[in-house]
């Protein structure tokens, strides 16, 4: 049995014949945190208002399989983005004030999987760099052959908040790159919550780590009882980032209640019938891309095309050491 996929039972010490405690080794590598929080799954309560009656009444919730005739689309697009801090800076204004700055590189790409032909290819990728700061006077920074375009942020621009500012332009880049690759009848899978991409047609968000508990305790056993090829009924989240949502289990887990579990979401303004259609479509599509522990430390949730795309995008960001040195020389000249 593979070391990464160990599930074993052990009797409590000094209690011969007593209750058996089941222990499971998470296939998800510990260096990436955990695929879920808490021994019994995600424990942080969500503040979202959740409606669980739209597909199945709560008292009748049960695992769902895809209806006969539902098949994966011929073309699936998977989009993801990566980001990296190349350097932190600070300004000195004419009035003596100082503002922190963050020089970041980020990239977005899309993989086109032709399931009919059994082929996958990089359908597009772009790299961008920016200097995030609240300074009213700073200009673009030229570091060797690279330009960090100024991206002004609101407020005092605390350094810990500047990193969060990278997400908006990265999301815009993902929308642009995936839009150029779309064809009729495809399915777009976004790695992570939809957030600013809820307007995209035939699109689902794929959340591979479970940190918040959205469902009431009485419905959680339905989720943990899911097997490969099953999903939960859909439910609606009513937060500012509201969505239709559902859980499904990927193949390759170790048998633990939340092993291999992912949450999928789609836009909240879709009719319930269309949300159910996307849920069934995800059920026959996503398991095909599940990774395996001996190939990926975040198996099975880190989908194979996404893992390859992440490696490609990080390579496109360039050498971090060279960029840091170029930034150091550029700011020394400006000083």
N, C-alpha and C positions, 0 to 999 in steps of 0.2 A: 504494500500500500504506500502511495506517495506520501512523503513527510508533510507536504503542504496540505494534504487532504485527510487529516486524521480525525476520526470521531471515535471516542472510546467511553466506556462506562467504568466507574470505579466505586466499590463499596466504601462507605464511610469507615474511617480508621477505627479499629477496636469494636466494630459492630458486626460480627459475623452474622450473615443472614439478614442483616438489617436493610433499610431502604437504600436503593441504588441512586447515586447522583450521576447524571449524565454530563459529561464534559465534551466540549467541541473546540477544536482548534480552528480559528477563523482562517479560511484560505487567503483572505485579504492580508497582505504583508503589514506587520505592525508599524513599519517605518512610515506608512501612509495614514496613520491613525487607525480608525476602525470603520468598517462598512456600516455599522450601526452602533448606537450608544446604549449602554446598559445591558445587563445580562438578559433581560426580557425584551430587548429591542429598544427603539427610540423612546426616551423618557421625558425629554423637554416638551412641556405642553405647548401647543400652538395657540396663538391668539386668534386664529382664523375662525370665522363663523362657518361651520360645516353643515351641509345639507346632504343627507344620505338616502333620501327616498326616491330619487329621480328615476333610477333604473329598476331597483328592487326595494321594496319596503324594508326598513331596518330589521323587523322581526323575521324577515324571510331571507336575509343575506346568506349567500352560499358561494362557493367557488364556481366560476363560469369558464366554460370552454368555448372556443370559437365555433360558430355555426358551420354546418357543412357548406362547402362552396366558397368560403372565405379563403383567399390565397394572398400571398405576399405580392406587392406590386413588382412589375418588371424592373423598375429603377428605384433605388433608394439612395438619397443623398444624406451624408452625415457631415455636419459642420461643427467645427470647434475652433477655439482660439487659445493662444498662450501669451503670457506676458512676463517681463523680466525687468527688474530695476538695474539699470546700468551705473547709476551713481546718484548720490544726494548732494545738493548744492545749497548755497545760501547767498542772498543778495545784500548789498549795502546801498541803500537809497540816499538820495541827496539830502534828505531831512534826517538822516541817521538811523532810520528804521531798517529792519532786516526781515526778509521773508525766506522761508525754506523753499527748496525746489527739488523736484524728483525727475531725473532723466530716465525714461523708460522706453524699452522696445516692446512692441507687441505685433502679433501676426495672426491672421485668420486663414483658414483653408477649408476646402470641401472635397470629400471623397465621393466619387460616383460609383456605386455598386450596381452593375448590370446583372441581376439575378437570372435573367433568361439566358445570358451568355456565360455566366459564371466568371465574370471578370470585374476587376476594380481598378480605378485610376484616379490620380489626383486631377480634379476638374478645375482647380484654381487655387491660388494662394497669394497673399499680399502681406508685406511687412510695412509697418509704420513706426515712427519714433517721435516722441514729443517730450517737451519740458513742461511739467505741471507745476504751477506756482500761482500765488496770489499777488505777486509783485506787479505794480502798475507800470513799471518802466522796462522790465527785462525784454530782450529781443531774442530771436532764434539763435541757437548756439550751433556753430559749425565745428564739429570735432573730426578733423581729418577730412575724409570724403563723405561724412555723414552729417545730416542736418537734423537737429532736434527742434521741431517747430513748437513755438510757445502755445500752450493750452492754458488759458487763464481759468482759475477756479475762484469760487466765491469765498468770502470770509478771510480769516487770517491765514488760511492755508496750512493748518497744522500738519506736520509730516505724516502722522499716522492716518490722516484723512486723505492725503494726496494719492496714496496707493489705490484707494477706492475710486478715485477720479479716473483711473485708467479704464475702468469697466465700460463706461458709456461709449467712448470712441472705439473700443474693441468690439462691442456689440454692433455698432454701426458698420464696422468693417466686415463682420460676419454676415450681416444682412446684405451688404453689397455683393460680397463674393458668392454667397449662395444664390442670390437672385439671378446672377448672370449664368448660373449653371442649370437652372430649372427647366424642366420639360413637362409636357402634358402628362398627367397621370402618375407623376412620381410622388414619393413620400419623403419629406424633409425631416430629419432627426437632429435636433439641437442638443448638444451635450451640456446639460444643465437646465435650470428653469427657463421658461420662455421669456419672462420679463418684457423687454422692449421688442419682442418678436411675435407678439400674440396676433398681430394683424396678418401674418404670413399664411397663405392658404395651405391646407393639407400638411400641417406642421405639428410635430409633437416635441415636447421637452422631455429629456431623459435624465432622471436624477438617480445617481448610483449610490449615494451614501444617505442613510436615513438618520436624521438627527432630531426631528420634531415628531411628536405624536399628534396626528390630526384626527384620528377616529376616537369615538368614545370607547371605553374599555370593553363594553359588551360586544363590539364588532371586531376587535383585534384578533380573537381566535380564528375568525374566518380568514384573515390575512395569513396568519402563521400556519394554517392548514393547507395553504396552496401548494400544489405540486407543479412540476414543469408542465407547461401547456395549459395552465389555469391562471385566471386573473380574478381580482375582486370586482364587485360591482363599482360603477363610477360614483363619485361623490363630488360635490361642488364646494370650493373654498371661496369665501367671500371677503378676502383681504384686499388691500390696494393692488396686490399682484394676483388677484383672483384667477381661478382656472377650474376646469373639469379635471379630475384626477382619478387615478386607479393604481393598484399594485399588481405586479406580476412577478413570478419567480423564474429565474433563468436556470438552465441546466448547468451542472457542475458544482453545485454547493456541497456542503458536507453533512447536511441533515439537520443542522441547528435551525431553530424556529425562524430566524431572520436571514439565514445564509442565502446568498444569491438573490435577495429581494431588491427590486427596483420600483421606483414610483415614476409614473408617466403622466404627463399633463397636456392639455390642449386649451385653446382659447375659450374663455367663459361665455362669450356671446354666441357661440355655436348652438344650434338646436340640439336638444338632448339626443335625438336620433343620430345626428352626425357625430356627436361625441362618442356614442356607443360604437358607431362604425369604425372610428379611429382606434378605439380601445381594442376591438377585435382584430383590426389590421396590425396593431402593434404586437398582439399576442402571437401571430403567425410570422412576424418579421424579425423582431429583436432577438429571440433565442438563436436565430441562425448565426448571429455575430458574436455570441458569448465566447469569452476567452477561457483559457485553461491555465491552472496554477503553474505548470512547469514552464509556461511561456510568458506569463504576465503576473506580477506580484499583486495586482488588483483584480484578479480573476474571481468570479466570472463577469463581474459588473463592467469592467473596462472593456468595451467592445473592441474587437480586433481592428476594424478600420480606424477607430478613434485613436487607439494606441499607436498605430503606424503614422497617422496624421500628426499626432503630438510630436513624435520623434522628428518628422520632417520639418515641422514648423520651428522647433527649437534650433534645428540646424540652420534654418534661414535667418534666425536672429543675429547670427555672427558670433565671433569670439568675444565673450564678456570681458576678458582681461585686456584685449586690445582696445575695446571701446572705452573701458574705464580709464586707460592710459590716455587715450585721445581726448576724453573729457577733461582730465586733469591738466593736460597741456593747454587746451582751449581756454579753460577758466583762468589759468595762470597768466595767459596773455591779456585777458580782459582785465584782470586785477592790476 
